[in-house]
Amino acid sequence: MDVMPLIPFLGVSVPESLVLYYMVLALTKKKESPFVVIILSLLTSIFSFSIRTMPVRFGIHTISQVVLMTIFLNLFFRLPWHTSAVVMVLSSVFLGLAEGISVPLLAWVFKLKLEQIISDPLLRILFTLPHLVLLSVLAYIIGKRGWRLPLISEKLGIKNESDKRTTKQSIRQNCLLTLCLVQALMLVLLNLSFHAYNTGVYPSFTLKTLIEVGSIVLLVSVLATIFVSGYLLKVIEHDAKLETEIHYARERHNLHLRLQVERHDFYNHLTAIYGYIKACHFDQAETYIANLYHTVSSIGSLLKIEPPDLAAIISTKYEEAKINGIKFFWYVKIHDGSLPLSSEDLTHLTGNLLDNALDAVKSNGSPRIDLVLICNKLGLELKVSNNGSPIPQNVRQNIFVAGYTTKSIKQHSGLGLYIIKQIIDRYDGQLELREPDDYSGVEFVIYIPWNK
């Protein structure tokens, strides 16, 4: 273990601890007394020095120091445990990355060997100052600008103007930035470990220690990648659901607007019918009444559908199909108006399947879509069929994977069927992909049982 005299050690460790604590304060937008921060930094450094004097494995003092600082953040800064851990790890990543780059770079500039710097307390203090100054400036900028990762804001429940302006793109960029920082730190740590082993600057750093450090680096890199990837997937899925909710809200508004228009035009319809009859154009009057009856009955049928969200989505897709010359037949029967799943999830299922069907039949000469939704005591069955091109067998196994799409990436996120699969699994439902009975094409059949 690398052991320095107490005073020189404190000359390195106390400033590092100060910078780490102030970085945490900047990231969490907290304010604490400088006296408290200095005392905590001194206690942290003394604790780290005590660990270094013990016959423990290389790197244990660093891990112990991070754990102690996390505890201090919870006790004295009143941060939740998970938030303390996140900001402490992130601050340590900044420090480790800055030190791992700055010290070797300065050693190369001044033509000194790392072992000379490490073995000389004065040089060690001097070569530590540049990256600490850099991190201090970074902490000041973070605090001044109010920068922080969405994950930290989410844990703290921070709601300010800058957070409101946070976009999906910035969230993804921050996640990727965090991953890159962690991976870069791991590479720097691995490089320094190889150097320490080759030069023998740390007598306790043996081949076994090198293997252990390498294993830890690999493990941290893998876990960081898995964590960030999972978090990104949740963010993207949440964004897709939010966009769908907004889209469905607009469709409900359009249905209400359509009803208002029909009510407003009712007098005009009566006037037109009266004019045809007055002029003895009975055939035209009959045709006009038939068309009007078809429109009103269609709206009336939709209004009988419960929940209203489902009526709105069917109405909108029906109008979209009508505009594009697509035959759209639908049948909905819900016993007692009760459902084995939430109305939001049912709307997601129906809307996504209809969107896929509308896309699938665009290239067909006589496009057709059928929707059948029946809910009774046995459960809910939803069937959406279309006469578009059948889905190849080699594609079927991938269509429910997040991000997979055979369409333009700019226009489709590849999350529609993934969200459908997630909803079905949540309710222990079943999904079947087959060919319709009446024509060639694709039919999705979803069954959702009642919860026992």
ROKE-290565 format. One line per field, with one value per residue (C-alpha): residue in three letters; chain; x, y, z; residue number from 1. Coordinates in steps of 0.02 Angstrom, whole numbers. Example, Ala and Ser with C-alpha at 12.3 -4.5 7.8 and 13.67 -1.06 7.14 Angstrom:
BEGIN
aa [Ala | Ser]
ch [A | A]
xx [615 | 684]
yy [-225 | -53]
zz [390 | 357]
i [1 | 2]
***
This chain:
BEGIN
aa [Met | Asp | Val | Met | Pro | Leu | Ile | Pro | Phe | Leu | Gly | Val | Ser | Val | Pro | Glu | Ser | Leu | Val | Leu | Tyr | Tyr | Met | Val | Leu | Ala | Leu | Thr | Lys | Lys | Lys | Glu | Ser | Pro | Phe | Val | Val | Ile | Ile | Leu | Ser | Leu | Leu | Thr | Ser | Ile | Phe | Ser | Phe | Ser | Ile | Arg | Thr | Met | Pro | Val | Arg | Phe | Gly | Ile | His | Thr | Ile | Ser | Gln | Val | Val | Leu | Met | Thr | Ile | Phe | Leu | Asn | Leu | Phe | Phe | Arg | Leu | Pro | Trp | His | Thr | Ser | Ala | Val | Val | Met | Val | Leu | Ser | Ser | Val | Phe | Leu | Gly | Leu | Ala | Glu | Gly | Ile | Ser | Val | Pro | Leu | Leu | Ala | Trp | Val | Phe | Lys | Leu | Lys | Leu | Glu | Gln | Ile | Ile | Ser | Asp | Pro | Leu | Leu | Arg | Ile | Leu | Phe | Thr | Leu | Pro | His | Leu | Val | Leu | Leu | Ser | Val | Leu | Ala | Tyr | Ile | Ile | Gly | Lys | Arg | Gly | Trp | Arg | Leu | Pro | Leu | Ile | Ser | Glu | Lys | Leu | Gly | Ile | Lys | Asn | Glu | Ser | Asp | Lys | Arg | Thr | Thr | Lys | Gln | Ser | Ile | Arg | Gln | Asn | Cys | Leu | Leu | Thr | Leu | Cys | Leu | Val | Gln | Ala | Leu | Met | Leu | Val | Leu | Leu | Asn | Leu | Ser | Phe | His | Ala | Tyr | Asn | Thr | Gly | Val | Tyr | Pro | Ser | Phe | Thr | Leu | Lys | Thr | Leu | Ile | Glu | Val | Gly | Ser | Ile | Val | Leu | Leu | Val | Ser | Val | Leu | Ala | Thr | Ile | Phe | Val | Ser | Gly | Tyr | Leu | Leu | Lys | Val | Ile | Glu | His | Asp | Ala | Lys | Leu | Glu | Thr | Glu | Ile | His | Tyr | Ala | Arg | Glu | Arg | His | Asn | Leu | His | Leu | Arg | Leu | Gln | Val | Glu | Arg | His | Asp | Phe | Tyr | Asn | His | Leu | Thr | Ala | Ile | Tyr | Gly | Tyr | Ile | Lys | Ala | Cys | His | Phe | Asp | Gln | Ala | Glu | Thr | Tyr | Ile | Ala | Asn | Leu | Tyr | His | Thr | Val | Ser | Ser | Ile | Gly | Ser | Leu | Leu | Lys | Ile | Glu | Pro | Pro | Asp | Leu | Ala | Ala | Ile | Ile | Ser | Thr | Lys | Tyr | Glu | Glu | Ala | Lys | Ile | Asn | Gly | Ile | Lys | Phe | Phe | Trp | Tyr | Val | Lys | Ile | His | Asp | Gly | Ser | Leu | Pro | Leu | Ser | Ser | Glu | Asp | Leu | Thr | His | Leu | Thr | Gly | Asn | Leu | Leu | Asp | Asn | Ala | Leu | Asp | Ala | Val | Lys | Ser | Asn | Gly | Ser | Pro | Arg | Ile | Asp | Leu | Val | Leu | Ile | Cys | Asn | Lys | Leu | Gly | Leu | Glu | Leu | Lys | Val | Ser | Asn | Asn | Gly | Ser | Pro | Ile | Pro | Gln | Asn | Val | Arg | Gln | Asn | Ile | Phe | Val | Ala | Gly | Tyr | Thr | Thr | Lys | Ser | Ile | Lys | Gln | His | Ser | Gly | Leu | Gly | Leu | Tyr | Ile | Ile | Lys | Gln | Ile | Ile | Asp | Arg | Tyr | Asp | Gly | Gln | Leu | Glu | Leu | Arg | Glu | Pro | Asp | Asp | Tyr | Ser | Gly | Val | Glu | Phe | Val | Ile | Tyr | Ile | Pro | Trp | Asn | Lys]
ch [A | A | A | A | A | A | A | A | A | A | A | A | A | A | A | A | A | A | A | A | A | A | A | A | A | A | A | A | A | A | A | A | A | A | A | A | A | A | A | A | A | A | A | A | A | A | A | A | A | A | A | A | A | A | A | A | A | A | A | A | A | A | A | A | A | A | A | A | A | A | A | A | A | A | A | A | A | A | A | A | A | A | A | A | A | A | A | A | A | A | A | A | A | A | A | A | A | A | A | A | A | A | A | A | A | A | A | A | A | A | A | A | A | A | A | A | A | A | A | A | A | A | A | A | A | A | A | A | A | A | A | A | A | A | A | A | A | A | A | A | A | A | A | A | A | A | A | A | A | A | A | A | A | A | A | A | A | A | A | A | A | A | A | A | A | A | A | A | A | A | A | A | A | A | A | A | A | A | A | A | A | A | A | A | A | A | A | A | A | A | A | A | A | A | A | A | A | A | A | A | A | A | A | A | A | A | A | A | A | A | A | A | A | A | A | A | A | A | A | A | A | A | A | A | A | A | A | A | A | A | A | A | A | A | A | A | A | A | A | A | A | A | A | A | A | A | A | A | A | A | A | A | A | A | A | A | A | A | A | A | A | A | A | A | A | A | A | A | A | A | A | A | A | A | A | A | A | A | A | A | A | A | A | A | A | A | A | A | A | A | A | A | A | A | A | A | A | A | A | A | A | A | A | A | A | A | A | A | A | A | A | A | A | A | A | A | A | A | A | A | A | A | A | A | A | A | A | A | A | A | A | A | A | A | A | A | A | A | A | A | A | A | A | A | A | A | A | A | A | A | A | A | A | A | A | A | A | A | A | A | A | A | A | A | A | A | A | A | A | A | A | A | A | A | A | A | A | A | A | A | A | A | A | A | A | A | A | A | A | A | A | A | A | A | A | A | A | A | A | A | A | A | A | A | A | A | A | A | A | A | A | A | A | A | A | A | A | A | A | A | A | A | A | A | A | A | A | A | A | A | A | A | A | A | A | A | A | A | A | A | A | A | A | A | A | A | A | A | A | A | A | A]
xx [0 | 60 | 91 | 133 | 167 | 6 | 36 | 83 | -58 | -183 | -113 | -173 | -325 | -412 | -420 | -482 | -618 | -666 | -683 | -787 | -907 | -927 | -956 | -1096 | -1169 | -1165 | -1246 | -1385 | -1408 | -1378 | -1302 | -1202 | -1092 | -908 | -859 | -960 | -885 | -707 | -735 | -809 | -664 | -539 | -628 | -638 | -452 | -403 | -512 | -431 | -257 | -303 | -360 | -197 | -95 | -185 | -129 | -276 | -287 | -247 | -396 | -490 | -454 | -536 | -692 | -701 | -684 | -826 | -937 | -897 | -932 | -1097 | -1144 | -1093 | -1199 | -1350 | -1318 | -1257 | -1317 | -1486 | -1483 | -1576 | -1467 | -1490 | -1455 | -1301 | -1233 | -1267 | -1188 | -1042 | -1000 | -1020 | -908 | -778 | -784 | -747 | -603 | -529 | -540 | -462 | -322 | -289 | -266 | -189 | -49 | 25 | 11 | 104 | 233 | 264 | 275 | 402 | 492 | 464 | 421 | 260 | 356 | 454 | 294 | 212 | 363 | 393 | 258 | 291 | 281 | 125 | 41 | 95 | 41 | -128 | -172 | -204 | -343 | -419 | -426 | -505 | -636 | -670 | -706 | -816 | -913 | -936 | -1002 | -1119 | -1188 | -1204 | -1288 | -1394 | -1332 | -1374 | -1417 | -1603 | -1578 | -1517 | -1660 | -1782 | -1713 | -1716 | -1885 | -1812 | -1935 | -1864 | -1865 | -1708 | -1781 | -1943 | -1842 | -1753 | -1792 | -1786 | -1627 | -1538 | -1587 | -1513 | -1358 | -1332 | -1350 | -1225 | -1108 | -1114 | -1077 | -930 | -860 | -869 | -791 | -653 | -617 | -606 | -482 | -376 | -380 | -331 | -188 | -123 | -137 | -28 | 97 | 101 | 131 | 267 | 364 | 342 | 304 | 183 | 265 | 96 | 33 | 64 | 5 | -140 | -189 | -178 | -295 | -417 | -415 | -439 | -587 | -665 | -641 | -724 | -867 | -898 | -894 | -1021 | -1135 | -1127 | -1172 | -1318 | -1381 | -1372 | -1448 | -1592 | -1621 | -1617 | -1742 | -1860 | -1842 | -1878 | -2026 | -2095 | -2076 | -2165 | -2310 | -2319 | -2326 | -2463 | -2562 | -2548 | -2600 | -2752 | -2800 | -2802 | -2908 | -3034 | -3039 | -3069 | -3215 | -3295 | -3264 | -3345 | -3500 | -3508 | -3494 | -3634 | -3744 | -3705 | -3745 | -3908 | -4010 | -3919 | -3961 | -4145 | -4141 | -4062 | -4189 | -4332 | -4264 | -4256 | -4433 | -4501 | -4425 | -4493 | -4317 | -4365 | -4223 | -4093 | -4180 | -4179 | -3994 | -3954 | -4052 | -3969 | -3795 | -3842 | -3914 | -3755 | -3648 | -3759 | -3778 | -3590 | -3561 | -3701 | -3622 | -3456 | -3535 | -3604 | -3429 | -3353 | -3226 | -3231 | -3044 | -3078 | -3220 | -3105 | -2965 | -3084 | -3167 | -3002 | -2935 | -3101 | -3088 | -2905 | -2951 | -3095 | -2982 | -2856 | -2989 | -2970 | -3120 | -3130 | -3252 | -3265 | -3367 | -3356 | -3453 | -3405 | -3513 | -3565 | -3435 | -3302 | -3128 | -2989 | -2862 | -2854 | -2935 | -2766 | -2686 | -2833 | -2815 | -2629 | -2661 | -2798 | -2711 | -2544 | -2621 | -2729 | -2579 | -2483 | -2633 | -2654 | -2470 | -2478 | -2622 | -2561 | -2485 | -2640 | -2757 | -2914 | -2858 | -2962 | -2949 | -3058 | -3070 | -3162 | -3162 | -3264 | -3257 | -3359 | -3343 | -3204 | -3093 | -3055 | -3017 | -2951 | -2927 | -2856 | -2842 | -2782 | -2753 | -2577 | -2422 | -2396 | -2254 | -2107 | -2063 | -1886 | -1958 | -2093 | -1969 | -1899 | -2052 | -2081 | -1902 | -1883 | -1821 | -1845 | -1938 | -1947 | -2006 | -1919 | -1827 | -1863 | -2051 | -2063 | -1980 | -2001 | -2084 | -2267 | -2267 | -2141 | -2262 | -2402 | -2300 | -2259 | -2443 | -2495 | -2360 | -2413 | -2588 | -2530 | -2614 | -2580 | -2540 | -2558 | -2501 | -2590 | -2675 | -2858 | -2993 | -3075 | -2926 | -2737 | -2648 | -2605 | -2710 | -2656 | -2760 | -2741 | -2822 | -2822 | -2894 | -2978 | -2865 | -2902]
yy [0 | 176 | 262 | 447 | 549 | 619 | 804 | 783 | 658 | 783 | 910 | 798 | 714 | 863 | 968 | 815 | 786 | 970 | 966 | 806 | 879 | 1041 | 943 | 851 | 1015 | 1082 | 927 | 925 | 1114 | 1108 | 1240 | 1196 | 1291 | 1296 | 1252 | 1090 | 1046 | 1076 | 971 | 829 | 839 | 829 | 681 | 593 | 618 | 556 | 403 | 370 | 389 | 265 | 138 | 160 | 115 | -52 | -210 | -209 | -239 | -103 | 10 | -33 | 140 | 222 | 114 | 144 | 331 | 334 | 235 | 352 | 506 | 431 | 408 | 588 | 651 | 564 | 618 | 796 | 850 | 764 | 679 | 514 | 359 | 323 | 504 | 508 | 353 | 418 | 589 | 519 | 393 | 525 | 648 | 512 | 475 | 658 | 659 | 495 | 542 | 713 | 642 | 497 | 614 | 767 | 687 | 578 | 725 | 843 | 708 | 696 | 886 | 903 | 742 | 658 | 478 | 438 | 346 | 505 | 604 | 470 | 448 | 635 | 712 | 889 | 842 | 743 | 895 | 1009 | 887 | 865 | 1049 | 1074 | 946 | 1000 | 1179 | 1115 | 1017 | 1167 | 1273 | 1134 | 1124 | 1313 | 1309 | 1163 | 1256 | 1420 | 1347 | 1223 | 1076 | 903 | 735 | 693 | 542 | 655 | 778 | 634 | 566 | 738 | 787 | 949 | 1046 | 1206 | 1294 | 1209 | 1039 | 1083 | 1123 | 956 | 864 | 681 | 712 | 794 | 649 | 524 | 630 | 643 | 455 | 422 | 553 | 468 | 300 | 373 | 452 | 289 | 191 | 322 | 313 | 125 | 136 | 263 | 155 | 2 | 95 | 161 | -13 | -87 | 54 | 28 | -157 | -136 | -2 | -79 | 91 | 6 | -148 | -216 | -207 | -385 | -483 | -547 | -368 | -322 | -464 | -412 | -231 | -286 | -395 | -251 | -134 | -258 | -287 | -101 | -68 | -206 | -152 | 30 | -18 | -125 | 9 | 152 | 45 | -6 | 172 | 234 | 101 | 156 | 338 | 297 | 187 | 323 | 452 | 339 | 313 | 499 | 540 | 411 | 485 | 659 | 588 | 502 | 659 | 753 | 617 | 630 | 817 | 787 | 672 | 803 | 935 | 823 | 807 | 995 | 1018 | 895 | 981 | 1150 | 1087 | 1005 | 1158 | 1164 | 980 | 1014 | 1162 | 1057 | 916 | 1040 | 1118 | 951 | 905 | 1077 | 1061 | 883 | 811 | 660 | 548 | 677 | 702 | 514 | 501 | 650 | 578 | 408 | 484 | 590 | 439 | 340 | 479 | 505 | 319 | 297 | 433 | 364 | 191 | 264 | 360 | 198 | 126 | 128 | 187 | 353 | 339 | 184 | 272 | 417 | 307 | 203 | 361 | 440 | 283 | 262 | 438 | 410 | 250 | 337 | 476 | 350 | 242 | 99 | -7 | -12 | -129 | -133 | -223 | -188 | -275 | -248 | -336 | -222 | -94 | -177 | -222 | -337 | -199 | -11 | 96 | 175 | 7 | -47 | 114 | 82 | -94 | -42 | 115 | 32 | -115 | -1 | 109 | -44 | -103 | 67 | 64 | -116 | -94 | 65 | -33 | -142 | -107 | -138 | -109 | -175 | -175 | -269 | -236 | -352 | -321 | -431 | -427 | -546 | -652 | -754 | -605 | -484 | -534 | -406 | -449 | -329 | -396 | -320 | -380 | -311 | -414 | -563 | -546 | -663 | -795 | -727 | -556 | -617 | -662 | -485 | -373 | -365 | -312 | -131 | -22 | -152 | -88 | -129 | 48 | 215 | 249 | 435 | 405 | 252 | 218 | 29 | 32 | 4 | -186 | -186 | -84 | -203 | -352 | -265 | -230 | -408 | -481 | -365 | -440 | -619 | -612 | -702 | -641 | -736 | -684 | -775 | -757 | -698 | -824 | -724 | -658 | -659 | -542 | -523 | -542 | -500 | -585 | -529 | -614 | -533 | -638 | -572 | -557 | -692]
zz [0 | -43 | 125 | 140 | 297 | 370 | 333 | 148 | 129 | 197 | 76 | -65 | 10 | 92 | -69 | -164 | -35 | -39 | -228 | -220 | -91 | -188 | -348 | -258 | -198 | -376 | -450 | -319 | -307 | -119 | -7 | 147 | 268 | 210 | 388 | 380 | 210 | 273 | 430 | 328 | 205 | 348 | 428 | 260 | 230 | 403 | 377 | 208 | 284 | 421 | 292 | 195 | 348 | 363 | 271 | 150 | -37 | -161 | -195 | -36 | 35 | -116 | -104 | 84 | 58 | -69 | 50 | 195 | 90 | 35 | 218 | 256 | 111 | 184 | 364 | 344 | 171 | 197 | 28 | -1 | -4 | -188 | -234 | -124 | -209 | -385 | -361 | -263 | -398 | -533 | -440 | -413 | -599 | -637 | -512 | -569 | -751 | -724 | -617 | -733 | -880 | -797 | -695 | -835 | -955 | -837 | -804 | -991 | -1008 | -867 | -918 | -751 | -713 | -622 | -487 | -452 | -429 | -322 | -209 | -183 | -70 | -130 | -314 | -279 | -202 | -345 | -481 | -396 | -397 | -586 | -603 | -437 | -501 | -661 | -565 | -453 | -606 | -675 | -511 | -512 | -691 | -652 | -501 | -595 | -748 | -653 | -755 | -692 | -763 | -779 | -666 | -524 | -552 | -550 | -387 | -305 | -378 | -446 | -553 | -623 | -790 | -853 | -810 | -900 | -1055 | -1046 | -1207 | -1252 | -1349 | -1201 | -1087 | -1207 | -1231 | -1042 | -1022 | -1160 | -1088 | -919 | -998 | -1095 | -937 | -842 | -985 | -1003 | -817 | -826 | -970 | -876 | -719 | -818 | -901 | -735 | -660 | -797 | -772 | -584 | -608 | -739 | -644 | -472 | -396 | -277 | -200 | -149 | -329 | -387 | -538 | -436 | -395 | -579 | -625 | -489 | -548 | -728 | -677 | -581 | -728 | -845 | -723 | -696 | -884 | -918 | -775 | -829 | -1007 | -948 | -829 | -955 | -1093 | -980 | -924 | -1104 | -1154 | -1015 | -1068 | -1250 | -1202 | -1089 | -1227 | -1351 | -1230 | -1194 | -1379 | -1401 | -1256 | -1333 | -1501 | -1426 | -1331 | -1495 | -1571 | -1429 | -1459 | -1645 | -1606 | -1494 | -1627 | -1756 | -1648 | -1628 | -1816 | -1848 | -1721 | -1797 | -1973 | -1923 | -1973 | -2140 | -2170 | -2136 | -2254 | -2392 | -2370 | -2369 | -2530 | -2619 | -2567 | -2610 | -2784 | -2799 | -2812 | -2710 | -2770 | -2721 | -2554 | -2523 | -2566 | -2455 | -2310 | -2332 | -2328 | -2178 | -2089 | -2122 | -2049 | -1897 | -1863 | -1877 | -1748 | -1641 | -1642 | -1591 | -1448 | -1378 | -1361 | -1189 | -1141 | -1236 | -1273 | -1377 | -1469 | -1510 | -1578 | -1685 | -1751 | -1799 | -1882 | -1973 | -2043 | -2090 | -2180 | -2268 | -2331 | -2398 | -2482 | -2358 | -2311 | -2123 | -2036 | -1849 | -1718 | -1532 | -1395 | -1213 | -1085 | -940 | -993 | -884 | -946 | -884 | -921 | -906 | -1040 | -1075 | -1111 | -1219 | -1318 | -1338 | -1403 | -1523 | -1585 | -1618 | -1708 | -1816 | -1856 | -1915 | -2017 | -2101 | -2150 | -2210 | -2334 | -2419 | -2564 | -2588 | -2733 | -2629 | -2449 | -2305 | -2116 | -1993 | -1807 | -1689 | -1502 | -1387 | -1198 | -1093 | -937 | -1016 | -1051 | -1190 | -1369 | -1492 | -1675 | -1804 | -1982 | -2144 | -2321 | -2332 | -2370 | -2252 | -2127 | -2171 | -2043 | -2020 | -1975 | -1855 | -1719 | -1717 | -1736 | -1548 | -1510 | -1454 | -1596 | -1733 | -1886 | -2070 | -2107 | -2115 | -1952 | -1966 | -1965 | -1852 | -1685 | -1692 | -1521 | -1566 | -1563 | -1421 | -1314 | -1364 | -1305 | -1141 | -1106 | -1148 | -1035 | -894 | -896 | -927 | -1096 | -1259 | -1434 | -1595 | -1768 | -1907 | -2076 | -2083 | -2124 | -2264 | -2361 | -2376 | -2258 | -2075 | -1919 | -1741 | -1606 | -1425 | -1277 | -1104 | -961 | -806 | -655 | -530]
i [1 | 2 | 3 | 4 | 5 | 6 | 7 | 8 | 9 | 10 | 11 | 12 | 13 | 14 | 15 | 16 | 17 | 18 | 19 | 20 | 21 | 22 | 23 | 24 | 25 | 26 | 27 | 28 | 29 | 30 | 31 | 32 | 33 | 34 | 35 | 36 | 37 | 38 | 39 | 40 | 41 | 42 | 43 | 44 | 45 | 46 | 47 | 48 | 49 | 50 | 51 | 52 | 53 | 54 | 55 | 56 | 57 | 58 | 59 | 60 | 61 | 62 | 63 | 64 | 65 | 66 | 67 | 68 | 69 | 70 | 71 | 72 | 73 | 74 | 75 | 76 | 77 | 78 | 79 | 80 | 81 | 82 | 83 | 84 | 85 | 86 | 87 | 88 | 89 | 90 | 91 | 92 | 93 | 94 | 95 | 96 | 97 | 98 | 99 | 100 | 101 | 102 | 103 | 104 | 105 | 106 | 107 | 108 | 109 | 110 | 111 | 112 | 113 | 114 | 115 | 116 | 117 | 118 | 119 | 120 | 121 | 122 | 123 | 124 | 125 | 126 | 127 | 128 | 129 | 130 | 131 | 132 | 133 | 134 | 135 | 136 | 137 | 138 | 139 | 140 | 141 | 142 | 143 | 144 | 145 | 146 | 147 | 148 | 149 | 150 | 151 | 152 | 153 | 154 | 155 | 156 | 157 | 158 | 159 | 160 | 161 | 162 | 163 | 164 | 165 | 166 | 167 | 168 | 169 | 170 | 171 | 172 | 173 | 174 | 175 | 176 | 177 | 178 | 179 | 180 | 181 | 182 | 183 | 184 | 185 | 186 | 187 | 188 | 189 | 190 | 191 | 192 | 193 | 194 | 195 | 196 | 197 | 198 | 199 | 200 | 201 | 202 | 203 | 204 | 205 | 206 | 207 | 208 | 209 | 210 | 211 | 212 | 213 | 214 | 215 | 216 | 217 | 218 | 219 | 220 | 221 | 222 | 223 | 224 | 225 | 226 | 227 | 228 | 229 | 230 | 231 | 232 | 233 | 234 | 235 | 236 | 237 | 238 | 239 | 240 | 241 | 242 | 243 | 244 | 245 | 246 | 247 | 248 | 249 | 250 | 251 | 252 | 253 | 254 | 255 | 256 | 257 | 258 | 259 | 260 | 261 | 262 | 263 | 264 | 265 | 266 | 267 | 268 | 269 | 270 | 271 | 272 | 273 | 274 | 275 | 276 | 277 | 278 | 279 | 280 | 281 | 282 | 283 | 284 | 285 | 286 | 287 | 288 | 289 | 290 | 291 | 292 | 293 | 294 | 295 | 296 | 297 | 298 | 299 | 300 | 301 | 302 | 303 | 304 | 305 | 306 | 307 | 308 | 309 | 310 | 311 | 312 | 313 | 314 | 315 | 316 | 317 | 318 | 319 | 320 | 321 | 322 | 323 | 324 | 325 | 326 | 327 | 328 | 329 | 330 | 331 | 332 | 333 | 334 | 335 | 336 | 337 | 338 | 339 | 340 | 341 | 342 | 343 | 344 | 345 | 346 | 347 | 348 | 349 | 350 | 351 | 352 | 353 | 354 | 355 | 356 | 357 | 358 | 359 | 360 | 361 | 362 | 363 | 364 | 365 | 366 | 367 | 368 | 369 | 370 | 371 | 372 | 373 | 374 | 375 | 376 | 377 | 378 | 379 | 380 | 381 | 382 | 383 | 384 | 385 | 386 | 387 | 388 | 389 | 390 | 391 | 392 | 393 | 394 | 395 | 396 | 397 | 398 | 399 | 400 | 401 | 402 | 403 | 404 | 405 | 406 | 407 | 408 | 409 | 410 | 411 | 412 | 413 | 414 | 415 | 416 | 417 | 418 | 419 | 420 | 421 | 422 | 423 | 424 | 425 | 426 | 427 | 428 | 429 | 430 | 431 | 432 | 433 | 434 | 435 | 436 | 437 | 438 | 439 | 440 | 441 | 442 | 443 | 444 | 445 | 446 | 447 | 448 | 449 | 450 | 451 | 452]
***
